[in-house]
Amino acid sequence: MDEHRRSKILFLAVTFLFWMALYLYVPTLPLYLKARAENLSTVGLVLSMYGLWMAFARLPMGIVSDALGRSKLLIALGLSCTVLGAVIMGTGKSIPVLAVGRSFTGLSAATWVLLIAVFSTFFDADKAVFSTSMLSFAANFGRLLATASTGFLNRAGGYSLAFYLAGMLGVVAIVMVLFVREVRLPPMQVSLRSVGELFLRRDVMLPAVFSLLVHYADWSVTFGFLPVLAQEMGMGDVFKSMLISLNIAGIVVANLLNTLLVRKIGHGTLLSTGALLMFAGIVVIAYSPVRAFLFVGTVSMGFAFGMVYPILMGLSIQQVDRSQRSTAMGIHQSVYATGMFVGPWIAGNIADRFGIQPSFYITAFIYLVLVLALLFFLFGRGRSKADE
């Protein structure tokens, strides 16, 4: 096996373990926090730390990577935060300590910027969407396996077991990434002007804003208060794990379809379809007179997310020079991480006031209005570059 191909496979394996470590405890994390918090607003605030620190860290990480022309050691540092965050949450008893642990996992998740940018260097520039779809598949397969295991791990050793196992997986990923041979790029002279120019580029910012809306909806519901609603409807930990796993299974299936359809169907058509499927999934979950509706809604949301997310990532760097791709991806991910921060925080406050299911209806309405406005802006005045 040649060095280039071996590095691709190793990189896919590192990505798989990285996301598995970040999601092994996620299906029951809101309940783990709820047992230690006074209200849902506090739960939402702790959950939002993940998106908040991710938003802060992703752009600087991308800039530093472009300035150095290499990323491997930065990736190893980010993976270390995965281990640290998991251990802190597994041993933490108070809300402030748990918030610190969740913040470290948010810092770790910023590493996704570098993983995408580095993996894209293994392919020609016109295959940016294909490479992000392939890497997203590895990431989501790791998330799927992780979330499917949570309920069983809780039964075997309590909530803490999932956190400790996540830390162990993070250590393995750190060791593996050291054996990846990355494509070294010439160090880039990064300036405020060069970063500002990326912020002004339509092809960079429109996909980022679109992704912000999708993540706002997803983290308000799926990774926010869906497990709490499931518990109120009488589901145990294994069924809560199944809910999140089916959501991610939908993402994986959509990722696979993207690799087949992205060259045959316009990006605009796929984005529009996925955006509306996300809305439909939220409404089904909000309505949910019986448990079956939760499963239907979460699969719909997962399939929608898997359809639009890799396309938006690929579009955000497709026309960007390789020497600036880490910075451009940092901008993209920092923008959408804002949605991951405000989603649980807003949803928690609304849920405290009106209840969980009404908060989902409100989330669906906010999402639909904003995403329709964005779709009109993107495609309402003739054919967009996103369709090319």
Helices and strands as residue ranges (DSSP letters): H 3-23, G 26-28, H 29-34, H 40-68, H 72-91, H 95-109, H 112-120, G 125-127, H 128-157, H 159-177, H 192-199, H 202-220, I 221-225, H 226-232, H 237-261, H 267-287, H 291-318, G 322-324, H 325-354, H 356-379, G 385-387
